[in-house]
């Protein structure tokens, strides 16, 4: 029988849960309800692991991680695999990255080009402004302005008033 299975887990888990609940109460008093409740949830985990029998599973997982890490750190074979993995990532990035990502970027660029090419005079609707290109590359605002419209860029009058009140124009 290995050492992990022979440990008396019940007193350890009850002690951890009790100490966690005391710290949860202190957290609740100092930092508020939300953090206190979150601390209570964390405090109940050790006892829950014991009662469900999952503490042995956690031990096995932890042991496997430690064993993997120790063999990983001291193995030249593993480090050569890591170097090859990094080399593969560099080659992927040097060749233009992942195909799916570059396709999305190209679509976005095509949409921008179409929008700029077809961005002459926009059809005017009621209360909207048309945008016409000018020499400097910046669009000039032309067209009708609705009733009582000022420099609010077509905003609702109430919203424009609130923005003006706060010094935002």
N, C-alpha and C positions, 0 to 999 in steps of 0.2 A: 504494500500500500504506500502510495507516495505521500509526501509531506502535506501537500495541499488538502488532501482528503482527510487527514488526521487532525486538522485544526478544529478546535471547538468554536464553531462559527456563531452559534446562538448568542453567547454573551458579548462577542465582539460586535455583532450587528445591532443588538439592543443598545449597547453602549454608544455606538456611532449615531444611531437614531435619536437617542436621548440627548446627547450632546448637540446634535444638529437642531433639535427642537428648541433647546435653550438658546442657541445662537440665532435661530429663526425669530424667536420672541424679541430678542435684543434688536435684531435687524428691523423688525416690524415697528418697534418703538422709535428707532432712530431714523430710519430711511423710508418709512411709510408702508402702507397696506400691501401694495403690489409687490414690492421686494420681499416683504415678510412672507407672503403666500408662496412666492417662488422658492424661498429658502425652505419652507415647510415641505414642499414637493421634493426638493433635493434631499432633505433629511429623512424622508420616508423610504427612499430607495434601498439602503442597506438591509433593512428588515424585510422589505418586499422581496429582495433577491434571495434572502435566506428562506423565507416561507414558500416561495415558488420552486425552490431547489435550483435556482439559476446561479447561485454563488459558485458552484462547481464549474459551470459553463464559463463564467467570467474568468475563473482561475485558469481554465484550459486555454481560453483565448489569449489572456495575458501572457501565459507561459509560451504559447506559440509565437506571439509577437516578439518576446524577448529572445527566443531561440533564433527566429528569423533575423532579427537585427544583429545579434552577435555573429551569426554566420555571414551576414552581409558585410559587416564592417571589416572582417579579417579575411575575406576571400578575394584573391586576385581574379578569379574567374567571374565573380559577380561584378567587380569593378570594370572589367573589360566589357561586360554587358551594358553597364550604365554608360560607358563611353560611347558604345555603338548606338545606344538609344539617343543620346545627345547629338551625335553626328547625324542620325536620321532626321531629327527635328530641325537641325540647321539646314540640311539638304532640302527638306520640305519648304522651309521659309525662304530659302534662296531661290527656289524654283517658282515662287509666286504664291506660296501658302497653300491652303486647302482649297480645292476647286469650288466647293459650295460657297465659301466666303467670298472668293474673288468674283463669282457669278453675281452675287448680291450687290457687290460694289459696282460692277459694270451696269447692272440694271438701274441702280440709283443714278449713275452718271448719265445714262441714256435718257432717263426721265428728266433730268435737269436740262440736258441739251434740247430735248423736245419742247420743254416748257419755255426755255429762252428763245428758241427759234419761232415758236408760235405765239410769242408773248406780245404781239403788236397791240392794236387797239382791242380791248376786251369789250364784249357787248355790254351795253349799259342797261341795268335794270333800274327799277324805281328805288331811289335813295342810295344807289351805289355809284362809285366813281370809276371811270375808265383810266387805264394806265397806258401811256404811250411812251415808247423809247425816245431818248434824246441823245445828242452827240456824246456826252460824257459817260454814257453807259448806265447812268442812273435814270430810272423811270420818272417822268414828270406827271403829276396828278392833274388831271383835267376832268371836265364833265360837270354835270349838275350837282348841286348840293341840295339836300332836302330842306324842308321848312325849318328855319331857325338854326341851321347847322353852322357850327363855327369850326375851329381847328380841332375838333374832337375825333377826326378820322372815322366818322360814321358810327360812333358809339351811341348807346342809349343816353338820352339827356340826363337821366338820374346818375348814371355811372360817370358821365363827363363832369357833372357838378361835384361829385365826391372826389374825383381825381383832381379837379381844380382846387378844391378846398384843402387838399393835402399838398398842394404845390407841384402836382404832376401834370404836365400838359402834353 
